[in-house]
Amino acid sequence: MHPIYVAHGYRDREAKYFNFFASLMKKSGFIPSIDPPSGDVNSAKLERHLNFTDGLVAILTNRDEGPSLHILYEISMAVRCKKPVLVFVEHDVENRFVPVGVMIKRFSSQSFIRETPDHMHAIKRFRGYIGESQIANYQISEKQKYCVLIGTKTIKPELTDGIKRVLINRGYSVEVFDENKRILPLTGETHSHLRESDLAIALVNSKSSIDNYVIGAVQATLTPTITLSTKKYPLIGNIPWEYQRRIITNKDCDKDVDDVTKQINLFEEDPLDLYSQDYLDKYTDCLSDIDTPGEYSDDTRTTIINEVTMGDKYEAGQVAAQGKYAKAKNVVFNQFVQNNGGQIDLNELASQLEKLRVSMNDEATTPENFIEIGAVADAEVQSKGGDGPKVFEALSKTGKWSMGVAEKIGVGLATAAIKSATGI
């Protein structure tokens, strides 16, 4: 299975496109790897994420203000290091936004599902560039993980020492790049050393030509780089500010070290790999529940990951309660839980639904009967899997006949669940 970086928007209308294309990717043997919404981000974090994957698939939609600059930056990041790239572009996005030479496939917001054969063909072409098995790194370093500091002559020695202490405490070996000991061109050994570094922290306001060359070298090889500056140079207009240099005072050492530590924390956050369709669906639900895209609290990312990987909060292994991002389809289930004293034994419900399904099979005579049997069977499977909201979503497709059989054979919990799900 190939992990693939998926660059996508977090807005409500974009969630359905993400789910659709990510599902097609899974059918082709890819593992969608994503970075959930968070209160802050930096370029080093995205560079580290891309290094973990075999390529990038972007879903570029149109917005009133134009395509997302964040997604465009992610595309340019992949182009920079020559990673395989496939961009699904909404039909009304202008051509100028996608770099020349990048493989693209247009999709219609109205008929993207009917275009599935064409989209699958594009993914298969993309798969052809990647190959059948994941390729390991050509050069494998057995060294301790390390960070290179560039341009530190522009900051106070005590600030450099403070940053070094933070890195050493996290298990990094630290090298302060001394431009006085280097001349251009750099040796192949030096280039190899820079490329193999796990992280670079660079002061971009250094006036040294050697420092600036080295910054370019680590950027060209996609070495995750935290860029800092002691001067407030104008930002580049078409690149989100999060991916540009962060200002440090070079006066308040404690504050500066704390700010750099926060950037290292962001860099070390792992991506979320959507191994299963269930993970994918839950993540899509979370995106749909975000009230104000672009405004995320510090714990948004953690909450979403917990929701995706653990689902609703279960008490005593069987009891589900409403999660932070619960959707409307969960409301009926949560209300049922509350009406039953705050808990429900999903294993017992699964057992009763199995008895109900068997009895319904014995009595079924019409096509409508068999449709309801299918809904009960679906609910039974979801109950065994511990997904309470999906149990009730399935039971909502049953009716009076299912409830009548349930009442007759005396499966009280299943009867109550059907009543609650259908509103009968």
C-alpha positions in Angstrom: 0.0 0.0 0.0 1.3 3.4 -1.0 0.8 6.4 1.4 -0.2 9.4 -0.7 -0.3 13.0 0.6 -3.8 14.4 -0.2 -4.0 18.2 -0.4 -7.6 19.2 0.1 -9.9 22.0 1.4 -11.7 21.9 4.7 -14.9 23.7 3.6 -18.2 22.0 3.8 -18.8 21.8 0.0 -15.3 20.3 -0.4 -15.9 17.4 2.0 -17.8 15.4 -0.5 -15.1 15.8 -3.2 -12.5 14.7 -0.7 -14.4 11.6 0.3 -15.1 10.7 -3.3 -11.6 11.0 -4.6 -10.0 9.5 -1.5 -12.3 6.5 -1.9 -11.2 6.0 -5.5 -7.6 6.2 -4.3 -8.2 3.5 -1.8 -9.6 1.2 -4.5 -6.4 1.7 -6.4 -4.2 0.6 -3.4 -3.4 4.0 -2.0 -3.5 5.1 1.7 -4.7 8.7 1.8 -2.5 10.6 4.2 -3.8 13.9 5.4 -3.1 16.8 7.7 -6.3 17.7 9.7 -7.2 21.3 10.4 -5.2 22.9 13.2 -4.7 26.2 14.9 -1.2 26.7 13.2 1.0 25.0 10.6 4.4 25.6 9.1 6.2 24.6 6.0 8.5 22.1 7.8 5.5 20.1 8.9 4.2 19.8 5.4 7.7 19.0 4.0 8.1 16.2 6.6 4.6 14.9 5.7 5.4 14.8 2.0 8.7 13.0 2.7 6.7 10.2 4.3 4.6 9.6 1.2 5.1 8.5 -2.4 3.4 11.3 -4.1 0.7 14.0 -3.9 -2.9 14.1 -5.0 -4.6 17.5 -4.7 -8.3 18.4 -5.0 -8.4 21.9 -6.2 -11.8 23.5 -6.0 -13.0 27.0 -6.9 -14.0 29.5 -4.3 -15.3 33.0 -4.4 -11.8 34.3 -3.7 -10.2 31.8 -6.0 -8.5 28.4 -5.3 -6.9 27.8 -1.9 -3.4 29.3 -1.6 -2.6 26.5 0.9 -3.3 23.8 -1.7 -1.4 25.7 -4.4 1.6 25.8 -2.0 1.4 22.1 -1.3 1.4 21.4 -5.1 4.4 23.7 -5.6 6.1 21.9 -2.7 5.7 18.5 -4.5 6.8 20.0 -7.8 10.0 21.4 -6.1 11.2 17.9 -5.1 9.8 16.1 -8.3 7.3 14.0 -6.4 4.6 12.5 -8.7 1.6 14.8 -8.6 -2.0 14.4 -9.7 -4.4 17.4 -9.4 -8.2 17.0 -9.6 -9.3 20.5 -10.7 -12.9 21.7 -10.6 -14.1 22.6 -14.1 -14.3 26.4 -13.6 -10.8 26.9 -12.1 -8.6 29.0 -14.4 -5.7 27.1 -16.1 -3.1 29.6 -14.8 -3.3 28.2 -11.2 -1.8 24.8 -11.9 1.9 24.6 -12.8 2.8 23.5 -16.3 3.7 19.9 -16.6 1.6 18.7 -13.7 -0.9 15.9 -14.5 -4.4 17.2 -14.0 -7.9 15.8 -14.4 -10.9 18.1 -14.5 -14.1 17.3 -12.6 -17.6 18.8 -12.7 -19.3 19.8 -9.4 -22.6 18.5 -10.9 -21.5 15.2 -12.5 -18.2 14.2 -10.8 -19.7 10.8 -9.8 -20.7 10.0 -13.4 -17.2 10.8 -14.4 -15.8 8.0 -12.2 -14.3 5.9 -15.1 -12.3 8.9 -16.2 -11.1 9.7 -12.7 -10.1 6.1 -12.1 -8.1 6.2 -15.3 -6.2 9.3 -14.1 -5.4 7.5 -10.8 -4.2 4.5 -12.7 -1.9 6.7 -14.8 -0.6 8.3 -11.5 -0.1 4.8 -10.1 2.0 4.0 -13.1 4.5 6.7 -12.2 4.8 5.3 -8.6 5.0 1.6 -9.3 3.6 -1.4 -7.5 5.6 -1.3 -4.3 6.8 1.4 -2.1 10.4 2.4 -2.8 12.8 2.7 0.2 15.3 5.6 0.4 18.3 5.0 -1.8 20.6 6.2 1.0 19.7 5.0 4.5 21.4 6.9 7.3 22.1 5.1 10.5 23.1 8.3 12.3 21.2 9.8 15.2 18.5 12.2 14.0 20.0 15.6 13.6 19.2 19.2 12.9 21.3 21.8 11.1 21.2 25.4 12.2 21.9 28.0 9.5 22.6 31.7 9.8 23.0 31.7 13.5 25.5 34.6 13.4 22.6 36.9 13.0 21.3 36.0 16.5 22.7 36.2 20.0 24.9 33.2 21.1 22.6 32.6 24.1 19.6 32.2 21.7 21.5 29.7 19.6 22.4 27.8 22.8 18.7 27.9 23.9 17.6 26.4 20.6 20.3 23.8 20.8 19.2 22.8 24.3 15.6 22.3 23.1 16.7 20.1 20.2 19.2 18.0 22.3 16.5 17.4 24.9 14.4 16.0 22.1 17.1 13.6 21.0 18.6 15.5 18.1 22.2 15.9 17.3 22.8 19.5 16.4 25.2 21.0 13.9 25.6 24.8 13.6 26.6 25.4 10.0 29.7 27.6 10.1 29.8 29.6 6.8 33.4 30.7 7.6 34.6 27.1 7.0 32.9 26.7 3.7 33.5 27.9 0.1 31.3 27.5 -3.0 30.7 25.1 -4.5 30.1 22.8 -1.6 31.4 19.3 -1.7 29.2 16.4 -2.5 29.8 15.1 1.1 28.4 18.4 2.5 25.4 18.2 0.2 24.7 14.7 1.2 25.0 15.7 4.9 22.5 18.5 4.4 20.1 16.3 2.5 20.1 13.6 5.2 19.3 16.0 8.0 15.9 15.5 9.6 15.3 19.2 10.2 16.9 22.6 9.3 16.4 25.8 11.2 17.4 28.8 9.1 17.8 32.6 9.7 16.7 33.9 6.3 18.0 37.4 7.0 21.6 36.3 7.0 23.6 38.3 4.5 26.1 35.5 3.9 26.1 34.1 0.4 27.1 30.7 1.8 24.2 30.7 4.3 21.8 31.6 1.5 23.2 28.9 -0.8 22.8 26.3 2.0 19.2 27.4 2.7 18.5 27.0 -1.0 20.1 23.5 -1.0 18.0 22.2 1.9 14.9 23.6 0.4 15.6 22.0 -3.0 15.9 18.6 -1.4 12.7 19.0 0.7 14.6 19.0 3.9 12.0 20.2 6.4 13.0 23.7 7.2 11.8 26.2 9.9 12.6 29.7 8.6 13.1 32.5 11.1 14.0 36.2 10.8 14.9 39.0 13.1 13.7 41.5 10.6 10.1 42.1 9.3 10.7 41.8 5.6 7.5 42.1 3.5 5.7 38.7 3.0 5.2 37.2 -0.4 1.6 37.9 -1.4 0.6 34.6 -3.0 2.0 32.3 -0.3 0.1 31.9 3.0 1.9 33.6 5.9 2.1 30.3 7.8 4.7 29.0 5.4 6.9 32.0 5.5 9.5 33.2 8.0 8.5 33.6 11.6 9.8 36.7 13.4 12.0 36.4 16.5 13.0 39.4 18.6 16.6 38.5 19.2 16.1 40.4 22.5 13.9 38.2 24.7 15.7 34.9 24.6 13.1 33.0 26.6 10.3 34.1 24.4 12.2 33.4 21.2 13.1 29.9 22.4 9.5 29.3 23.3 8.4 30.5 19.8 10.9 28.2 18.1 9.8 25.3 20.3 6.3 25.8 19.1 7.5 25.5 15.5 9.4 22.3 16.3 6.2 20.9 17.9 4.3 21.6 14.7 7.0 20.0 12.6 6.9 16.8 14.7 3.1 16.3 14.4 2.4 13.1 12.5 0.0 13.0 9.5 -3.3 11.0 9.8 -3.4 8.0 7.5 -6.9 6.9 6.5 -6.4 3.2 6.4 -10.0 2.2 6.3 -13.2 3.5 4.6 -14.6 4.0 8.1 -11.7 6.4 9.0 -12.3 8.2 5.7 -16.1 8.6 6.4 -15.5 9.8 9.9 -12.9 12.4 8.8 -15.4 13.6 6.1 -18.0 14.0 8.8 -15.6 16.1 10.9 -14.9 18.4 7.9 -18.6 18.8 7.4 -19.1 19.8 11.0 -16.5 22.7 11.0 -18.6 25.8 11.5 -16.0 28.4 10.4 -13.3 27.1 8.0 -10.0 28.8 8.6 -10.6 29.4 12.3 -9.4 26.5 14.3 -8.6 26.2 18.0 -5.4 24.7 19.3 -7.1 21.4 20.0 -9.1 21.1 16.7 -6.5 18.7 15.2 -6.3 16.5 18.3 -10.1 16.3 18.6 -10.6 15.3 14.9 -7.9 12.6 15.1 -9.5 11.2 18.3 -12.9 11.3 16.6 -11.6 9.5 13.5 -9.4 6.9 15.2 -11.6 6.1 18.3 -15.0 7.3 17.2 -17.6 8.3 19.7 -16.6 8.1 23.4 -17.5 4.7 24.8 -18.1 4.1 28.5 -17.4 0.6 29.9 -16.5 -0.5 26.4 -20.1 -0.4 25.2 -21.7 2.9 26.0 -21.6 5.7 23.4 -22.0 9.4 24.1 -22.1 12.3 21.7 -18.7 13.4 20.3 -17.7 17.0 19.6 -18.2 16.7 15.9 -21.3 14.5 16.0 -23.6 15.0 12.9 -27.4 15.2 12.7 -27.5 11.5 12.0 -26.1 10.9 15.4 -28.7 12.9 17.3 -31.3 10.1 17.3 -28.8 7.6 18.7 -27.5 10.0 21.4 -31.1 10.8 22.4 -31.8 7.1 22.7 -28.8 6.6 24.9 -29.9 9.4 27.2 -33.4 7.9 27.4 -31.9 4.6 28.5 -30.1 6.0 31.5 -27.0 7.2 29.6 -25.9 3.8 28.3 -26.6 1.1 25.8 -25.1 -2.4 25.4 -24.4 -2.7 21.7 -23.4 -6.3 22.1 -26.8 -7.2 23.5 -28.5 -5.1 20.8 -26.5 -7.1 18.1 -27.7 -10.4 19.7 -31.3 -9.2 19.6 -31.1 -8.0 16.1 -29.7 -11.4 15.0 -32.7 -13.1 16.6 -35.0 -10.6 14.9 -33.4 -11.1 11.5 -33.8 -14.9 11.7 -37.5 -14.6 12.7 -38.1 -12.0 9.9 -36.6 -14.4 7.4 -39.1 -17.1 8.4 -42.0 -14.7 8.0 -41.0 -12.7 4.9 -43.3 -12.9 1.9 -43.0 -9.6 0.0 -40.1 -7.6 -1.6 -40.7 -4.9 1.0 -40.2 -7.5 3.8 -36.8 -8.5 2.4 -35.7 -4.8 2.1 -36.4 -4.4 5.9 -34.5 -7.6 6.6 -31.5 -6.1 4.8 -31.7 -3.0 7.0 -31.8 -5.1 10.2 -28.8 -7.1 9.0 -26.9 -3.9 8.3 -27.8 -2.6 11.8 -26.6 -6.0 13.3 -23.2 -5.6 11.6 -22.8 -2.0 12.7 -23.8 -2.9 16.2 -21.1 -5.7 16.4 -18.7 -3.1 15.1 -19.6 -0.7 17.9 -20.9 2.1 15.6 -24.0 3.2 17.4 -25.0 6.1 15.0 -24.8 3.8 12.0 -27.0 1.2 13.8 -29.7 3.8 14.0 -29.1 5.0 10.5 -29.7 1.4 9.3 -32.8 0.9 11.5 -34.3 4.1 10.1 -34.9 2.1 6.9 -37.1 -0.4 8.7 -40.8 -0.1 9.5 -43.9 -1.3 11.3 -43.5 -4.9 10.1 -39.9 -5.1 11.7 -41.2 -3.6 14.9 -44.2 -6.0 15.0 -41.9 -9.0 14.6 -39.6 -7.6 17.3 -42.5 -7.1 19.7 -43.8 -10.6 19.1 -40.5 -12.4 19.8 -39.8 -10.2 22.9 -36.5 -8.5 21.9 -37.2 -5.3 23.9 -34.0 -3.4 23.2 -34.3 -4.0 19.5 -37.9 -2.9 19.6 -37.1 0.3 21.4 -34.2 1.0 19.0 -36.5 0.5 15.9 -39.1 2.7 17.4 -36.6 5.5 18.1 -34.9 5.2 14.7 -38.1 5.3 12.7 -40.2 7.6 14.8 -43.1 5.1 14.8 
